[in-house]
Amino acid sequence: MKVKVGVVQATPVFFDIARTIDKLEALVVDGARQGCQFLLFPESFIPGYPRKFTFGAAIGLRTDGGRELYKTYWQNSLQLPGPELKRLEKIARDNDVYLAIGVTERDALNGSLYCTLVYISPTEGYLGKHQKIKPTGVERLVWAEGTGEQSMGVFDTKVGRMGGLICWENYMPLARMRIYQQAPQLYLAPTADARSTWPATLQHIACEGRCFVLGCNQFFTRTDYPEEYQKFLTEEDDTLSRGGSAIVSPQGEFIAGPLWDEEGILMADLELDDVLKSKLDFDVIGHYTRPDLLPFSPKTS
């Protein structure tokens, strides 16, 4: 089975959910026009990854300005379910393309925010989500820990079995193993990590999991922040995220990318049987396991 996929390295319209979805729609139309059956968007593409923000917080200190900024962030985050989700479902349906979109998700009941990957089918609509189970460092100030028991699944779709982890969750070996145990063909790794070392992480996951790995990041510069937010940057800050998106084969070889220092859609035609063929000599959930010596039973409920 062959499937054409794309990873979208793009800049959101920062802290503006409506205009960001406008841009997302244009990108989906472009990708679908070029034959993509599945498109992946970066971590917190909606409404943007708040790099360099402190939200006016330090140990023992919060400010009114920081709370006001959090309110703005919350108001422009995605509610599930909600009208913006309906619009995303329509975009997928109108373009006959599967979508996985990194968003900041707001909880209308408790007021918390989550770093979430949303899965949408062109025929079935919203399939489900994965909430980041361990935000990294100061991300914990604004993102709550996700409900892993409900959101660490792999979705069986017409374009392959897909699932994955967000950014540095991919450095959690047992989290990776939980995904591997569900036999993904497309392993998704949206991120905000633009270090030169990140592509090697994608290669490792591909070799370890024997799956195609789709890594996706934003490209972001100083001028992409509205003027009122540029006060959070230093004089040296120009390019805030270089990108580094890539598509990697089950043998750990780059098929497309890494893409640096520009927006773009990386595309590749994938032969899903390559996942099966790659397991001749290594299968992390099959013949290359020793459950008698190394048992692993993740909590699933």
LINCORJO-V793984 format. One record per residue. N is the residue number from 1. SS is DSSP state (H for helix, E for strand, - for the rest). PHI is phi in radians with two decimals (none if undefined). OMEGA is omega in degrees with one decimal (999 if undefined). Layout:
BEGIN
n & ss & phi & omega
N & SS & PHI & OMEGA
N & SS & PHI & OMEGA
END
This chain:
BEGIN
n & ss & phi & omega
1 & - & none & 177.3
2 & E & -1.87 & 178.7
3 & E & -2.47 & 177.2
4 & E & -1.74 & -176.7
5 & E & -2.11 & 175.8
6 & E & -2.48 & 171.7
7 & E & -1.99 & -171.3
8 & E & -1.74 & 173.6
9 & E & -1.70 & -172.1
10 & - & -2.58 & -179.4
11 & - & -1.89 & 176.4
12 & - & -1.25 & 169.5
13 & - & -1.49 & -160.5
14 & - & -1.02 & 177.1
15 & - & 1.03 & 178.3
16 & - & -2.40 & -172.1
17 & H & -1.13 & -176.9
18 & H & -1.14 & -178.1
19 & H & -1.26 & 176.0
20 & H & -1.15 & 177.4
21 & H & -1.18 & 172.8
22 & H & -0.99 & -179.3
23 & H & -1.17 & 178.0
24 & H & -1.01 & 179.8
25 & H & -1.07 & 179.0
26 & H & -1.07 & 179.1
27 & H & -1.20 & 177.4
28 & H & -1.13 & 177.8
29 & H & -1.02 & 179.9
30 & H & -1.12 & -179.8
31 & H & -1.12 & 179.7
32 & H & -1.14 & 178.9
33 & H & -1.06 & 179.4
34 & - & -1.61 & 171.9
35 & - & 1.71 & -179.2
36 & - & -1.18 & 175.8
37 & - & -1.73 & 179.6
38 & E & -2.56 & 177.7
39 & E & -2.30 & 177.1
40 & E & -1.94 & 176.8
41 & E & -1.96 & -171.4
42 & - & -1.21 & 173.8
43 & - & -1.00 & 177.9
44 & - & 0.84 & 174.4
45 & - & -1.08 & 171.9
46 & E & -1.85 & 0.4
47 & - & -1.81 & -177.8
48 & - & 2.07 & 179.5
49 & - & -1.43 & -170.8
50 & - & -1.42 & -177.9
51 & - & -1.07 & 178.1
52 & - & 1.39 & 179.6
53 & - & -1.36 & 173.8
54 & - & -1.87 & -174.8
55 & - & 0.91 & 174.5
56 & - & 1.07 & -174.2
57 & E & -2.06 & 168.7
58 & E & -2.53 & -179.8
59 & - & -1.05 & 179.8
60 & - & 1.37 & -175.8
61 & E & -2.53 & 167.5
62 & E & -2.35 & -177.4
63 & - & -2.02 & 176.7
64 & H & -1.09 & 178.5
65 & H & -1.10 & 178.2
66 & H & -1.16 & 178.0
67 & H & -1.16 & 177.9
68 & H & -1.14 & 178.4
69 & H & -1.14 & 176.8
70 & H & -1.06 & 178.3
71 & H & -1.05 & 178.4
72 & H & -1.09 & 178.3
73 & H & -1.06 & -179.3
74 & H & -1.07 & -177.4
75 & H & -1.12 & -179.0
76 & - & -1.77 & 176.1
77 & - & -1.63 & -172.1
78 & E & -1.56 & 176.6
79 & E & -1.73 & 179.3
80 & - & -2.09 & -7.0
81 & - & -1.34 & -179.8
82 & - & 3.13 & -176.2
83 & H & -1.13 & 179.1
84 & H & -1.16 & 176.4
85 & H & -1.12 & 177.5
86 & H & -1.05 & 178.8
87 & H & -1.16 & 178.3
88 & H & -1.12 & 176.7
89 & H & -1.07 & 179.8
90 & H & -1.16 & 177.9
91 & H & -1.06 & 178.1
92 & H & -1.11 & -177.9
93 & H & -1.16 & -177.2
94 & H & -1.12 & -176.6
95 & H & -1.87 & 178.1
96 & - & 0.90 & -177.4
97 & - & -2.44 & 172.7
98 & E & -1.33 & -179.1
99 & E & -2.26 & 165.2
100 & E & -2.25 & -168.7
101 & E & -2.21 & 173.2
102 & E & -1.34 & -177.7
103 & E & -2.38 & 160.1
104 & E & -1.62 & -175.6
105 & E & -1.71 & 177.2
106 & E & -1.83 & 175.4
107 & - & -1.74 & -174.7
108 & - & -1.15 & -177.0
109 & - & -1.45 & -172.8
110 & - & -1.80 & 176.2
111 & - & 1.43 & -178.9
112 & - & -1.46 & 176.2
113 & E & -2.02 & 179.4
114 & E & -2.37 & 172.0
115 & E & -1.52 & -165.0
116 & E & -2.33 & 170.6
117 & E & -1.94 & -175.7
118 & E & -1.79 & -179.6
119 & E & -1.90 & -177.0
120 & E & -2.34 & 178.0
121 & E & -1.76 & 177.6
122 & - & -1.23 & -178.3
123 & - & -1.90 & -176.4
124 & - & -1.83 & -178.3
125 & E & 1.30 & -176.6
126 & E & -1.08 & 179.4
127 & E & -1.63 & -176.4
128 & E & 2.73 & -174.9
129 & E & -2.64 & 166.9
130 & E & -2.17 & 175.3
131 & E & -1.69 & 179.3
132 & - & -0.98 & -173.5
133 & - & -1.47 & 178.6
134 & - & -2.57 & 172.9
135 & - & -0.99 & -173.0
136 & - & -1.60 & 172.3
137 & H & 0.96 & -174.9
138 & H & -1.26 & 171.7
139 & H & -0.93 & -177.3
140 & H & -1.13 & 176.7
141 & H & -1.14 & -174.4
142 & - & -2.01 & 179.1
143 & - & -1.94 & 174.7
144 & - & -1.34 & 175.7
145 & - & -1.29 & -176.3
146 & - & -1.31 & 178.8
147 & - & -1.55 & -172.8
148 & H & -1.05 & -177.1
149 & H & -1.04 & -176.0
150 & H & -1.70 & -166.8
151 & H & -2.30 & -179.7
152 & - & -1.92 & -178.5
153 & - & -1.71 & 173.4
154 & - & -2.02 & -174.8
155 & E & -1.79 & 179.5
156 & E & -1.58 & -174.9
157 & E & -2.09 & 179.6
158 & - & -1.23 & 178.3
159 & - & -1.94 & 177.0
160 & E & 2.10 & 175.6
161 & E & -1.44 & -174.4
162 & E & -2.24 & 176.7
163 & E & -3.07 & 179.4
164 & E & 2.98 & -175.9
165 & - & -2.32 & -175.1
166 & - & -1.85 & 171.3
167 & H & 0.87 & -170.9
168 & H & -1.32 & 165.1
169 & H & -0.98 & -178.4
170 & H & -1.21 & 172.8
171 & H & -1.64 & 177.7
172 & - & -1.73 & -172.6
173 & H & -0.98 & -177.1
174 & H & -1.28 & 174.4
175 & H & -1.14 & 176.5
176 & H & -1.03 & -177.2
177 & H & -1.10 & 178.8
178 & H & -1.10 & 176.3
179 & H & -1.22 & -179.7
180 & H & -0.99 & -176.6
181 & - & -1.08 & 179.8
182 & - & -1.73 & 171.4
183 & - & 0.97 & 176.4
184 & - & -1.24 & 169.3
185 & - & -1.66 & 175.5
186 & E & -1.99 & 178.1
187 & E & -1.69 & -173.9
188 & E & -1.78 & -177.9
189 & E & -2.38 & 173.1
190 & E & -1.13 & -172.0
191 & - & -2.68 & 166.2
192 & - & -2.07 & -177.7
193 & - & -1.54 & -179.6
194 & - & -1.91 & 177.3
195 & - & -1.23 & -179.9
196 & - & -1.17 & -179.2
197 & - & -1.47 & -174.0
198 & H & -1.14 & 178.7
199 & H & -0.98 & 176.8
200 & H & -1.13 & 175.5
201 & H & -1.09 & 179.0
202 & H & -1.09 & 178.7
203 & H & -1.12 & 179.4
204 & H & -1.08 & -179.2
205 & H & -1.07 & 179.5
206 & H & -1.06 & 179.6
207 & H & -1.14 & -177.1
208 & H & -1.25 & -175.7
209 & H & -1.52 & -176.1
210 & - & 0.88 & -179.0
211 & - & -2.62 & 170.6
212 & E & -1.26 & 179.0
213 & E & -2.03 & 178.4
214 & E & -1.97 & 178.3
215 & E & -1.80 & -171.5
216 & E & -2.52 & -177.6
217 & - & -2.41 & 173.6
218 & - & -1.41 & 163.6
219 & - & -1.83 & -169.8
220 & E & -2.57 & 178.3
221 & E & -2.10 & 179.9
222 & H & -0.90 & -174.1
223 & H & -1.27 & 175.5
224 & H & -1.37 & 171.1
225 & - & -1.37 & 168.9
226 & - & -0.98 & -173.7
227 & H & -0.95 & -176.6
228 & H & -1.18 & 179.5
229 & H & -1.75 & -178.5
230 & H & -1.22 & 176.5
231 & H & -1.14 & 179.6
232 & H & -1.42 & -175.1
233 & - & -1.73 & 173.5
234 & - & -1.62 & 179.8
235 & - & -1.09 & -177.4
236 & - & -1.39 & -177.4
237 & - & -1.28 & 174.8
238 & - & -2.17 & 172.9
239 & E & -1.57 & -176.8
240 & E & -1.52 & 175.7
241 & E & -2.56 & -177.1
242 & - & -1.39 & -178.0
243 & E & 1.74 & -178.2
244 & E & 1.70 & 179.0
245 & E & -1.07 & -177.2
246 & E & -2.82 & 171.5
247 & E & -2.17 & -171.7
248 & E & -2.17 & -179.3
249 & - & -1.39 & 176.6
250 & - & -1.10 & 175.0
251 & - & -1.69 & 176.4
252 & - & 1.47 & -178.8
253 & - & -1.76 & 177.8
254 & E & -1.23 & 174.1
255 & E & -1.63 & 177.9
256 & E & -2.55 & -179.2
257 & E & 1.41 & 1.9
258 & E & -1.16 & 179.1
259 & E & -1.82 & -177.3
260 & E & -2.12 & 164.2
261 & - & 1.13 & 174.8
262 & - & -2.89 & 171.3
263 & - & -1.40 & 177.0
264 & E & 2.95 & 173.9
265 & E & -1.98 & 173.6
266 & E & -1.46 & -177.3
267 & E & -2.20 & 177.4
268 & E & -2.72 & 171.4
269 & E & -1.62 & -175.2
270 & E & -1.87 & 172.9
271 & E & -1.68 & -172.2
272 & - & -1.13 & 176.2
273 & H & -1.12 & 176.4
274 & H & -1.09 & 176.0
275 & H & -1.11 & 179.2
276 & H & -1.09 & -177.1
277 & H & -1.09 & -177.7
278 & H & -1.21 & -176.2
279 & H & -1.57 & 175.8
280 & H & -0.94 & -173.2
281 & - & -1.92 & 178.5
282 & - & -2.71 & 176.3
283 & - & -2.54 & -171.7
284 & - & -1.13 & 177.8
285 & - & -1.97 & -176.9
286 & - & -2.29 & -170.3
287 & - & -1.26 & 178.0
288 & - & -1.82 & 177.3
289 & - & -1.94 & 171.9
290 & - & -2.32 & -177.8
291 & - & -1.10 & 176.6
292 & - & -1.20 & 179.4
293 & - & -1.77 & -174.3
294 & - & -2.25 & -178.0
295 & - & -1.20 & 176.9
296 & - & -2.49 & -179.0
297 & - & -2.29 & -177.8
298 & - & -1.19 & 174.9
299 & - & -1.22 & -177.0
300 & - & -2.11 & 178.8
301 & - & -2.73 & 999
END
